[in-house]
C-alpha cells in the first residue's frame, strides 16, 4: 500500500502542474487574451484555502483522494469564472461600459453561479458523510470540493467583478 501511495504521489507531482498549465492554455485560447484568462485563473488559488480549511476542520489529512478533490474543485472554480467573464465580454461587445457590464453581468450571473456551486456542493454531501465501504476515499474528496466551493464562489461573485473592472479599461478593445 505504501508503494502504491508513493507511485500515486509521484504521478500527482507531474499531473497537477500539467493540468494547471493546460487549464491556463485553454483559457488563453478561449479568450485570445491574457487578462481574462488570468482573472479566471485566479479562482484556482483562491478556491484551495477553502478545501484546506475544510480538511482541517474535519481532522482529515491531505491524501491522494483529497488531491483529486482539488482537481475537481479547480474545474468548477474555472467554470464559474468563465461564466462570469465571458458574460462581461459579451456585454462589452454590446457597447456597455466596463462599469455597466460588470454591474449588470454580476447581477445576471449571480443565479447561474450560485446554482452551479450549490448543485456541486449538494451532490458531494452524501460522499462527505458516508461511512460505508470506500468512505476513506470519498470523504476527503468531497470535503475538499465542498469547502473550496465556498471560497471559490465568494471570489467569483465578489472579487472577480472588482478585478475585471480594475484591469479592463473602457478604452481597451473588447476581447474576442
C-alpha positions in Angstrom: 0.0 0.0 0.0 2.8 2.3 0.8 4.4 1.7 -2.6 1.1 2.4 -4.3 0.8 5.6 -2.3 4.4 6.6 -3.3 3.7 5.9 -7.0 0.4 7.9 -6.9 2.1 10.8 -5.2 4.9 10.9 -7.7 2.3 10.9 -10.6 0.4 13.7 -8.9 3.5 15.8 -8.8 3.6 15.7 -12.6 -0.2 15.6 -13.4 -1.3 18.5 -11.2 1.1 21.1 -12.7 0.4 19.8 -16.2 -3.3 20.1 -15.6 -3.0 23.6 -14.2 -0.9 24.6 -17.2 -3.4 23.1 -19.6 -6.2 25.0 -17.9 -4.4 28.3 -18.4 -3.6 27.4 -22.1 -7.3 26.6 -22.7 -8.4 29.8 -21.1 -5.9 31.8 -23.1 -7.0 30.2 -26.3 -10.7 30.7 -25.5 -10.4 34.4 -24.9 -7.3 35.1 -27.1 -6.2 37.5 -24.4 -4.1 37.1 -21.2 -6.2 39.4 -18.9 -9.4 37.4 -18.9 -7.5 34.2 -18.7 -5.5 35.4 -15.7 -8.6 36.8 -14.0 -10.3 33.4 -14.3 -7.2 31.5 -13.3 -7.1 33.5 -10.0 -10.1 31.4 -9.0 -7.8 28.4 -8.6 -5.5 29.6 -5.7 -8.5 31.2 -4.0 -10.5 28.0 -4.1 -7.7 26.0 -2.5 -7.8 27.5 1.0 -11.5 26.6 1.4 -10.6 22.9 0.7 -7.6 23.0 3.1 -9.7 24.6 5.9 -12.4 22.0 5.4 -9.9 19.2 5.6 -8.5 20.7 8.8 -11.9 21.2 10.4 -12.9 17.6 9.7 -9.5 16.4 11.0 -8.6 14.7 7.7 -5.0 14.5 6.4 -4.1 15.5 2.9 -4.4 12.4 0.7 -4.5 11.3 -2.9 -8.3 11.4 -2.9 -8.1 15.0 -1.4 -5.7 15.9 -4.3 -8.2 14.6 -6.8 -10.8 16.7 -5.0 -8.7 19.7 -5.5 -8.6 19.0 -9.3 -12.4 18.7 -9.4 -12.7 21.9 -7.4 -10.4 23.7 -9.7 -12.6 22.7 -12.6 -15.8 24.1 -11.0 -13.9 27.3 -10.0 -12.7 27.8 -13.5 -16.2 27.1 -15.0 -17.8 29.7 -12.7 -15.1 32.2 -13.7 -15.7 31.5 -17.4 -19.4 32.1 -16.9 -18.8 35.5 -15.3 -16.0 36.8 -17.5 -17.5 35.7 -20.8 -20.7 37.5 -20.0 -18.8 40.7 -19.1 -17.1 40.4 -22.5 -20.5 39.8 -24.3 -21.9 42.9 -22.6 -18.9 45.0 -23.6 -19.4 43.9 -27.2 -22.9 45.2 -26.9 -21.5 48.7 -26.2 -21.7 48.8 -22.4 -19.0 50.5 -20.4 -16.8 48.4 -18.1 -18.8 49.6 -15.1 -22.2 48.8 -16.6 -21.0 45.4 -17.9 -19.6 44.5 -14.5 -22.7 45.6 -12.6 -25.2 44.0 -15.0 -23.1 40.9 -15.5 -22.6 40.3 -11.8 -26.3 40.7 -11.2 -27.4 38.4 -14.1 -24.8 35.7 -13.5 -25.4 35.5 -9.7 -28.1 32.8 -10.0 -26.2 30.5 -12.5 -23.0 30.7 -10.5 -24.8 30.0 -7.2 -26.8 27.2 -8.8 -23.6 25.6 -10.1 -21.9 25.8 -6.7 -24.9 24.6 -4.8 -25.6 21.7 -7.1 -21.9 20.6 -6.9 -21.8 21.1 -3.2 -25.0 19.3 -2.5 -24.0 16.5 -4.8 -20.9 15.8 -2.7 -22.7 15.8 0.6 -23.5 12.1 0.6 -19.8 11.3 -0.1 -18.7 13.7 2.6 -20.9 12.0 5.3 -20.6 8.4 4.0 -19.5 5.7 6.5 -19.6 2.6 4.3 -17.1 0.9 2.1 -14.8 3.4 0.4 -15.6 6.2 2.8 -12.0 6.8 3.5 -11.5 7.7 -0.2 -14.8 9.6 -0.7 -14.8 11.8 2.4 -11.6 13.8 1.7 -12.5 14.3 -2.0 -16.0 15.6 -1.1 -14.7 17.6 1.8 -12.2 19.5 -0.4 -14.8 20.2 -3.1 -17.5 21.5 -0.6 -15.1 23.6 1.4 -13.4 25.0 -1.7 -16.7 25.9 -3.4 -17.3 28.4 -0.6 -14.2 30.4 -1.2 -14.4 29.9 -4.9 -18.0 31.1 -5.2 -17.3 34.1 -3.0 -14.4 35.0 -5.2 -16.3 34.6 -8.4 -19.2 36.7 -7.2 -17.4 39.4 -5.2 -13.7 39.7 -6.2 -13.8 38.7 -9.8 -16.1 41.6 -10.9 -13.9 44.0 -9.0 -10.7 42.7 -10.6 -12.3 42.8 -14.0 -13.3 46.4 -13.5 -9.8 47.2 -12.2 -7.9 45.6 -15.1 -10.2 46.2 -18.0 -10.3 49.7 -19.3 -13.1 51.4 -21.3 -10.7 52.4 -23.9 -9.3 48.9 -24.4 -10.5 46.8 -27.2 -13.1 44.2 -26.3 -11.7 40.7 -26.4 -12.9 38.0 -28.8 
